[in-house]
């Protein structure tokens, strides 16, 4: 299991909520951050999660694929942010 998904499940985040986070990520990365903040994950765990992603950004792609979402949408959203 992807470490991002595992950490979210460790904090009793439902599969539906996890999919919502990654769906938001594929549509609007800024919205995804707001969605993550609403999950009530302790700040130190959230920081750990962000560190994990910073060290290995490919984990996002793996999680998106594991959830059956379209990673190309993440790339499109990223391109929009960079404009």
N, C-alpha and C positions, 0 to 999 in steps of 0.2 A: 504494500500500500504506500502511496505517495506520502512523504513526511508531513506535507502541509495538511493534507486531508486527515492524517493520523492525529496531528496536534489539535485540529478542530474537533474531531470526534472525542478526543481525550477530555475536552471541555464540554461534552454533552451537546455539541452542535449537531442538529439533525441532518440527515442526508439532504433533505429538502433545502435547508438553510445553506448548506455547503454548496449545493448546486446554484442557489440564488447568488451567492458571492461570486462564483466563477462566471455565471451568466452575466452579472453586472460587469465583471472584469472584461468580458468579451465585447460588451456594448459601450461601456464608459468607465475607464479605470478610476476616475475621480469618484464616481458613484460607488464603486466597489469599496473604496476606503471608508465611505460613510456607512455602508452596509456592514463591514467588518467591525466598525466601532460600536454598532448596535448589538453585537453578539455578546457583549459583557465578558469578554476574555480579559483576565487580569493583565494590566499593563506590562508586567515583566514577561509574561508568556507571549504577548503580542510583539514585544521587542525581540524576543527569541525567534519568533516566526519571521519577522522582517529581516533579521540577520541571516536566517537560513536562506531566504529568497535572494538576498543581496549576494551571498556567497555562491549560490547556485541558481541563477535565474531560469535555468532549464526545468526546474521543478514545477514552475507554473505551466509550462507546456505539457509536462507529464501529467499534471493534475487535470488540466483541461481535457486532454486525450482520455484519461481514465474515466472522466465523467461523461464522455461522449459528446463534448462540445467542439466547436470549430475554432481551432487555434488561429486560423487566418484572420478571424475577427479581432483577436487580441492584437495582431500585427497592424491591422487597419486602425484600431483605436489608438495604438501607440503612435502611428504616423500622424494622426489627427492632433495628438498632443504636441508633437514636435513642430507643428506649423506655427 
